[in-house]
Amino acid sequence: MTGATEAATAEAGEPGARPGRTAGASLRHAWARLPQCLREALLPFAVARVVVVGALGLAHFIVDRTHPSTPGVAARVHAGLLGWDAGWYETIARQGYAPLGRQALRFFPAVPLLTHALAWVPGLGDGPALVLLANAAALAATAMLYVLVRRETGDGAVARRSLWVLSLLPAGFVLVMGYAEAVLLVLAVGCFLALRPPAGTPASRPHFAVAGVLAFAAALTRPIGVLLVVAVVAELVRWYPRLGRPERLAGIGAVAAPFVGLLAFLAWSKHTVGDWFAPLRVQLQSSHHGGLSDPFTTLYHDATGVLHHHVGTALHVPWVLLAVAMLVVCWRRLPAPYTLFAAAVLATAVAGSNLDSFERYALSAFPLSIAAALVLREAQLERAVLALLAAGLAGYALLAFLNISVP
């Protein structure tokens, strides 16, 4: 068969064709048609899930072989991606708040509502819907972060590193589980995209109406979602002299939007349990975030915990110090809204009477991941840090699945 005849046969799909080559070309074509931000996000997204699911598999292996006597370990392992707070979100989505009592009120309603809506898809229950929602949101947030960082820095390498840092942060295993952090990240990054459009284009003015809608939804997702207000205020102050009356009104509305979102849930709480502040009171209980406290006293107490064999509490301290260091980088290298938002989240995280779940709070302060990407410019240092982060991600996930560490 001549070369021309063979080529014609291959195109026609006849027995002499080479389907592997054709399929490969189709895959490459489909890959090339994906937005660049999604292409960049898929690999770190996939690696993080391999690491976390691998940790879950190891936890199952340990439990099956050792049969631990500690109550709750086997149940936590078998809960898997729906363990810890994810179990609350799933139950709220399925049953509502009423059967669960006041403790459920610390879980804000956006994720249960979205989960319940998604669970209407035939064959998809509340549990799978919650995990699907969290992982889809994590992928979207990762891709959106690439767009945002590329826009701010003009450096694709920095944007790429930001995705890897955010995906492999040890606390990032909650982005694989049925937690609300991934949805909050989508809304927070989206809010910044609306506030900081690309310069030098006809659409280079902030879209305050879009930012307000996203901030409103963020406040209904997690309590710290209301802190997006500091970024909105910073941009409104910067742009105010150049805005027309409609844009100024939209900006003022965007400032009010997260408070309106929070107020809506508090009003529902008043209507349901007769207490406006029940969701916040539950969150401030000592068994959760705790009441307001001097952060320096809390840091000292947790740091000296290692002397009393409380190693778990002492492990929070290095992360606090690292977060503060990255906040300084934000202050020096990024526009003010990034630093203000990250500082507000960190201040909230350390203001409680304990540092439990500090790493998960800091995960929502996504400008810290951008700061780390700005620092890790040397290739060998980048590879070493990312390897350490991946090991930490596996370790933290394993400890959570084995009921040893609270996410």
C-alpha positions as CSV (number, residue, x, y, z in Angstrom):
1,M,0.0,0.0,0.0
2,T,1.4,3.4,-0.9
3,G,1.8,6.1,1.6
4,A,-0.9,8.2,0.1
5,T,-3.3,5.2,0.1
6,E,-2.5,4.4,3.7
7,A,-3.1,8.0,4.7
8,A,-6.5,8.0,3.0
9,T,-7.4,4.7,4.7
10,A,-6.5,6.1,8.1
11,E,-8.6,9.2,7.5
12,A,-11.6,7.0,6.5
13,G,-11.3,4.9,9.6
14,E,-10.7,1.7,7.7
15,P,-8.9,-1.4,9.1
16,G,-5.5,-0.1,8.1
17,A,-5.9,3.1,10.2
18,R,-3.9,4.0,13.2
19,P,-6.6,4.8,15.8
20,G,-4.0,5.4,18.5
21,R,-2.5,8.3,16.6
22,T,-6.0,9.7,15.7
23,A,-7.2,9.4,19.3
24,G,-4.0,11.0,20.6
25,A,-4.4,13.9,18.2
26,S,-8.0,14.3,19.3
27,L,-6.9,14.4,22.9
28,R,-4.2,16.9,22.2
29,H,-6.7,19.1,20.3
30,A,-9.2,18.9,23.2
31,W,-6.5,19.7,25.7
32,A,-5.4,22.7,23.7
33,R,-8.9,24.0,23.5
34,L,-9.2,24.1,27.3
35,P,-8.6,27.6,28.9
36,Q,-5.0,28.0,30.0
37,C,-6.0,28.6,33.6
38,L,-7.8,25.2,33.6
39,R,-4.8,23.4,32.0
40,E,-2.5,24.9,34.7
41,A,-4.9,23.9,37.5
42,L,-5.6,20.3,36.6
43,L,-2.2,18.8,37.5
44,P,-1.8,20.3,41.1
45,F,-5.5,19.6,41.6
46,A,-5.0,15.9,40.6
47,V,-1.8,15.5,42.6
48,A,-3.5,16.8,45.8
49,R,-6.3,14.3,45.4
50,V,-4.0,11.4,44.8
51,V,-2.1,12.4,48.0
52,V,-5.3,12.7,50.1
53,V,-7.0,9.6,48.8
54,G,-3.8,7.7,49.3
55,A,-3.7,8.9,52.9
56,L,-7.3,7.7,53.3
57,G,-6.3,4.3,51.9
58,L,-3.4,4.1,54.3
59,A,-5.7,5.0,57.2
60,H,-8.1,2.1,56.1
61,F,-5.1,-0.2,56.0
62,I,-3.9,0.8,59.5
63,V,-7.4,0.3,61.0
64,D,-8.0,-3.0,59.3
65,R,-4.7,-4.4,60.5
66,T,-4.4,-2.9,64.0
67,H,-8.1,-2.8,65.1
68,P,-7.5,0.2,67.4
69,S,-9.4,0.2,70.6
70,T,-9.8,4.0,70.8
71,P,-13.5,4.9,70.3
72,G,-14.3,6.7,67.1
73,V,-11.1,5.8,65.1
74,A,-12.7,3.2,62.9
75,A,-15.9,5.3,62.5
76,R,-13.8,8.3,61.4
77,V,-11.8,6.3,58.9
78,H,-15.0,4.8,57.4
79,A,-16.6,8.3,57.2
80,G,-13.7,9.2,54.9
81,L,-14.2,12.4,52.9
82,L,-17.4,13.0,54.8
83,G,-15.8,12.9,58.2
84,W,-15.5,15.7,60.8
85,D,-17.4,18.9,59.7
86,A,-18.3,17.4,56.4
87,G,-20.6,15.0,58.2
88,W,-22.5,18.1,59.6
89,Y,-22.8,19.7,56.2
90,E,-24.1,16.5,54.7
91,T,-26.7,16.0,57.5
92,I,-27.8,19.6,57.3
93,A,-28.3,19.2,53.6
94,R,-30.3,16.1,54.1
95,Q,-32.4,16.9,57.2
96,G,-32.1,20.6,57.8
97,Y,-31.0,22.4,60.9
98,A,-34.0,21.6,63.2
99,P,-33.2,17.9,64.1
100,L,-29.5,18.7,64.9
101,G,-30.0,21.4,67.6
102,R,-28.1,24.6,68.2
103,Q,-24.7,23.1,67.5
104,A,-25.5,22.9,63.8
105,L,-25.9,26.7,63.6
106,R,-22.2,27.2,63.4
107,F,-22.3,25.8,59.9
108,F,-23.5,28.5,57.6
109,P,-26.2,27.6,55.0
110,A,-24.7,28.2,51.5
111,V,-23.0,24.8,51.2
112,P,-25.9,22.7,52.6
113,L,-28.3,24.5,50.3
114,L,-26.0,24.0,47.2
115,T,-25.5,20.4,48.2
116,H,-29.2,19.8,48.6
117,A,-29.9,21.3,45.2
118,L,-27.2,19.2,43.6
119,A,-28.5,16.0,45.2
120,W,-31.6,16.3,43.1
121,V,-29.5,14.9,40.2
122,P,-30.7,11.3,39.8
123,G,-28.5,8.8,41.4
124,L,-26.5,11.4,43.4
125,G,-27.2,11.5,47.1
126,D,-26.3,14.2,49.6
127,G,-22.9,12.8,50.5
128,P,-21.6,12.4,47.0
129,A,-23.1,15.7,46.0
130,L,-21.2,17.4,48.8
131,V,-17.9,15.9,47.9
132,L,-18.5,16.7,44.2
133,L,-19.4,20.3,45.1
134,A,-16.3,20.8,47.2
135,N,-13.9,19.3,44.6
136,A,-15.5,21.2,41.7
137,A,-15.2,24.4,43.7
138,A,-11.6,23.6,44.5
139,L,-10.8,23.2,40.8
140,A,-12.6,26.4,39.9
141,A,-10.9,28.3,42.7
142,T,-7.5,27.0,41.6
143,A,-8.1,28.0,38.0
144,M,-9.4,31.4,39.0
145,L,-6.3,32.0,41.2
146,Y,-4.1,31.5,38.1
147,V,-6.0,34.2,36.3
148,L,-5.8,36.6,39.2
149,V,-2.1,36.1,39.9
150,R,-1.2,36.3,36.2
151,R,-3.2,39.5,36.0
152,E,-1.6,41.1,39.1
153,T,2.1,40.0,38.5
154,G,2.2,39.5,34.8
155,D,4.3,36.4,35.6
156,G,3.0,33.0,34.5
157,A,5.6,31.2,36.6
158,V,4.4,32.9,39.8
159,A,0.8,32.2,39.0
160,R,1.7,28.5,38.4
161,R,3.5,28.2,41.7
162,S,0.6,29.8,43.5
163,L,-1.6,27.0,42.4
164,W,0.8,24.4,43.6
165,V,1.3,26.0,47.0
166,L,-2.5,26.4,47.5
167,S,-3.2,22.8,46.4
168,L,-0.4,21.2,48.5
169,L,-0.8,23.2,51.7
170,P,-1.1,20.5,54.5
171,A,-4.5,21.9,55.6
172,G,-5.6,21.7,52.0
173,F,-6.9,18.1,52.5
174,V,-10.2,19.8,53.5
175,L,-10.5,21.0,49.9
176,V,-10.9,17.3,49.0
177,M,-13.4,16.6,51.8
178,G,-16.9,17.9,52.0
179,Y,-15.9,21.2,53.7
180,A,-17.0,24.7,52.9
181,E,-13.5,26.1,52.3
182,A,-13.4,25.4,48.6
183,V,-16.7,27.2,48.0
184,L,-15.4,30.1,50.1
185,L,-12.2,30.2,48.0
186,V,-14.2,30.4,44.8
187,L,-16.2,33.3,46.1
188,A,-13.2,35.1,47.6
189,V,-11.0,34.8,44.5
190,G,-14.0,35.7,42.3
191,C,-14.6,38.8,44.4
192,F,-10.9,39.9,43.9
193,L,-11.2,39.3,40.2
194,A,-14.2,41.6,40.1
195,L,-12.5,44.2,42.2
196,R,-9.3,44.2,40.2
197,P,-10.0,43.9,36.5
198,P,-7.1,43.9,34.0
199,A,-5.5,47.3,33.6
200,G,-5.4,49.1,30.3
201,T,-8.6,47.7,29.0
202,P,-12.1,49.3,28.5
203,A,-13.3,47.1,31.4
204,S,-10.5,48.2,33.7
205,R,-12.8,49.6,36.4
206,P,-14.0,47.5,39.3
207,H,-17.2,45.6,39.0
208,F,-18.6,46.4,42.4
209,A,-22.0,44.9,41.8
210,V,-20.4,41.5,41.0
211,A,-18.1,41.8,43.9
212,G,-21.0,42.6,46.2
213,V,-23.0,39.5,45.1
214,L,-19.9,37.3,45.7
215,A,-19.2,38.8,49.1
216,F,-22.9,38.3,50.1
217,A,-22.6,34.6,49.2
218,A,-19.3,34.3,51.0
219,A,-20.8,35.6,54.2
220,L,-23.4,32.9,53.9
221,T,-20.7,30.2,53.4
222,R,-18.4,30.8,56.3
223,P,-18.3,33.4,59.1
224,I,-15.0,34.8,57.8
225,G,-16.6,35.4,54.4
226,V,-17.7,38.8,55.8
227,L,-14.1,39.8,56.0
228,L,-14.1,40.4,52.2
229,V,-15.5,43.8,53.1
230,V,-12.0,45.1,53.8
231,A,-10.9,44.4,50.2
232,V,-14.1,46.0,48.9
233,V,-13.6,49.1,51.1
234,A,-9.9,49.4,50.0
235,E,-10.8,49.4,46.3
236,L,-13.8,51.7,46.8
237,V,-11.6,54.3,48.5
238,R,-9.0,54.0,45.8
239,W,-11.5,54.5,42.9
240,Y,-14.1,56.7,44.6
241,P,-13.0,60.0,43.0
242,R,-13.1,58.5,39.5
243,L,-16.5,56.8,39.8
244,G,-19.8,58.1,38.6
245,R,-22.8,58.1,40.8
246,P,-24.2,54.7,39.8
247,E,-20.7,53.1,40.4
248,R,-20.4,54.8,43.8
249,L,-23.8,53.4,44.8
250,A,-22.7,49.9,43.6
251,G,-19.6,50.3,45.6
252,I,-21.5,51.2,48.7
253,G,-23.8,48.3,48.1
254,A,-20.8,46.0,47.8
255,V,-19.5,47.2,51.2
256,A,-22.9,46.4,52.8
257,A,-23.4,43.1,50.9
258,P,-21.4,40.8,53.2
259,F,-23.1,42.2,56.3
260,V,-26.4,41.7,54.7
261,G,-25.5,38.1,54.1
262,L,-24.5,37.6,57.7
263,L,-27.6,39.4,58.9
264,A,-29.8,37.2,56.8
265,F,-28.6,34.1,58.5
266,L,-28.7,35.7,62.0
267,A,-32.3,36.8,61.3
268,W,-33.2,33.3,60.3
269,S,-31.6,32.1,63.6
270,K,-33.7,34.6,65.5
271,H,-36.8,33.3,63.8
272,T,-35.9,29.7,64.4
273,V,-34.4,29.5,67.8
274,G,-35.2,32.9,69.2
275,D,-31.5,34.1,69.3
276,W,-30.0,36.5,66.8
277,F,-26.5,35.5,67.8
278,A,-26.8,31.8,68.3
279,P,-24.5,30.9,65.3
280,L,-21.8,33.1,66.7
281,R,-22.3,32.0,70.3
282,V,-21.8,28.4,69.3
283,Q,-18.7,29.2,67.3
284,L,-17.3,31.1,70.3
285,Q,-17.7,28.1,72.7
286,S,-14.4,26.9,74.2
287,S,-14.8,23.5,72.4
288,H,-14.8,25.3,69.1
289,H,-12.9,28.5,68.2
290,G,-13.3,29.9,71.7
291,G,-14.0,33.5,72.9
292,L,-11.8,36.4,72.2
293,S,-8.4,36.1,73.8
294,D,-4.9,37.7,73.7
295,P,-3.2,36.0,70.8
296,F,0.3,36.3,72.4
297,T,-1.0,34.5,75.4
298,T,-2.5,31.8,73.3
299,L,0.7,31.4,71.2
300,Y,2.8,31.1,74.4
301,H,0.4,28.6,75.9
302,D,0.4,26.4,72.8
303,A,4.1,26.7,72.3
304,T,4.8,25.5,75.9
305,G,2.3,22.7,75.3
306,V,5.1,20.5,74.0
307,L,6.5,20.5,77.6
308,H,3.3,18.9,78.8
309,H,3.2,16.4,75.9
310,H,0.6,18.4,74.0
311,V,2.6,18.3,70.8
312,G,-0.5,18.8,68.7
313,T,-1.2,22.2,70.0
314,A,2.5,23.2,69.7
315,L,2.4,22.4,66.0
316,H,0.2,25.3,65.3
317,V,2.8,27.8,66.4
318,P,5.3,27.4,63.4
319,W,2.4,27.8,61.0
320,V,1.3,31.1,62.7
321,L,4.9,32.4,62.4
322,L,5.1,31.3,58.8
323,A,1.7,32.9,58.0
324,V,2.9,36.2,59.6
325,A,6.1,36.1,57.5
326,M,4.0,35.6,54.3
327,L,1.8,38.5,55.4
328,V,4.8,40.7,55.5
329,V,5.6,39.6,51.9
330,C,2.0,40.5,51.0
331,W,2.4,43.9,52.5
332,R,5.6,44.5,50.5
333,R,4.8,42.9,47.2
334,L,1.0,42.9,46.7
335,P,-1.7,45.6,46.5
336,A,-3.3,46.7,49.7
337,P,-6.6,44.6,49.4
338,Y,-4.6,41.4,49.5
339,T,-2.8,42.3,52.6
340,L,-5.9,43.6,54.4
341,F,-7.9,40.5,53.6
342,A,-5.2,38.1,54.7
343,A,-4.5,40.1,57.8
344,A,-8.2,40.1,58.8
345,V,-8.4,36.3,58.3
346,L,-5.3,35.7,60.4
347,A,-6.4,38.1,63.1
348,T,-9.7,36.2,63.4
349,A,-7.8,32.9,63.4
350,V,-5.6,33.8,66.3
351,A,-8.1,35.8,68.3
352,G,-9.8,32.7,69.8
353,S,-8.8,31.1,73.0
354,N,-7.2,28.3,71.1
355,L,-5.4,27.8,67.8
356,D,-7.3,24.7,66.7
357,S,-7.9,24.7,63.0
358,F,-5.6,27.7,62.5
359,E,-4.2,26.1,59.4
360,R,-7.6,25.7,57.9
361,Y,-8.5,29.3,58.6
362,A,-5.2,30.4,57.0
363,L,-6.0,28.4,53.9
364,S,-8.8,30.8,53.2
365,A,-6.3,33.7,53.2
366,F,-5.3,32.8,49.7
367,P,-3.0,35.9,49.3
368,L,-0.5,34.0,51.6
369,S,-0.2,31.4,48.8
370,I,0.6,34.1,46.3
371,A,3.2,35.5,48.7
372,A,4.9,32.1,49.0
373,A,4.9,31.8,45.2
374,L,6.7,35.2,45.0
375,V,9.3,34.0,47.4
376,L,10.0,30.6,45.8
377,R,11.7,31.9,42.7
378,E,14.7,29.5,42.9
379,A,13.9,26.2,41.2
380,Q,15.6,23.9,43.7
381,L,14.0,25.7,46.6
382,E,10.6,25.5,44.9
383,R,10.9,21.8,44.4
384,A,12.1,21.2,48.0
385,V,9.2,23.2,49.5
386,L,6.6,21.6,47.3
387,A,7.9,18.2,48.3
388,L,7.7,19.1,51.9
389,L,4.2,20.5,51.5
390,A,3.0,17.3,49.8
391,A,4.5,15.2,52.6
392,G,2.7,17.5,55.1
393,L,-0.5,17.2,53.2
394,A,-0.3,13.4,53.4
395,G,0.6,13.5,57.1
396,Y,-2.1,15.9,58.1
397,A,-4.7,14.1,56.1
398,L,-3.7,10.8,57.7
399,L,-3.9,12.2,61.2
400,A,-7.3,13.6,60.5
401,F,-8.6,10.3,59.1
402,L,-7.3,8.5,62.1
403,N,-9.1,10.8,64.5
404,I,-5.8,12.1,65.9
405,S,-5.9,15.7,64.6
406,V,-8.9,18.0,64.2
407,P,-9.1,19.6,60.8
